[in-house]
Amino acid sequence: MKIRVRYFARFRSLTGTGEEELEVPDGTTVRELVERLKERHPALREEVFGEDDLADVNVSRNGRYASFDEVLKEGDVVALFPPVSGG
């Protein structure tokens, strides 16, 4: 199935793109997608995740925050962005 992945803030520069379309197997979870993205984009893996498998990454699916156990569906739009911080 095809899904679209969008990257925001520094994730965009680490992946070299703002958006890409990926073919993933039916039944793929958000966690499995993140693992695939870490393999596909070594800079993202090294800079964001390091030793921490899930690090501080916000993930949305079709405009709503997503849990890592959610199963993706054909045509989903998944966005990865860093945590919002401020003072």
Secondary structure, 3 states (H helix, E strand, C coil): CEEEEEECCHHHHHHCCCEEEEECCCCCEHHHHHHHHHHHCHHHHHHHHCCCCCCCCEEEECCEECCCCCECCCCCEEEEECCCCCC
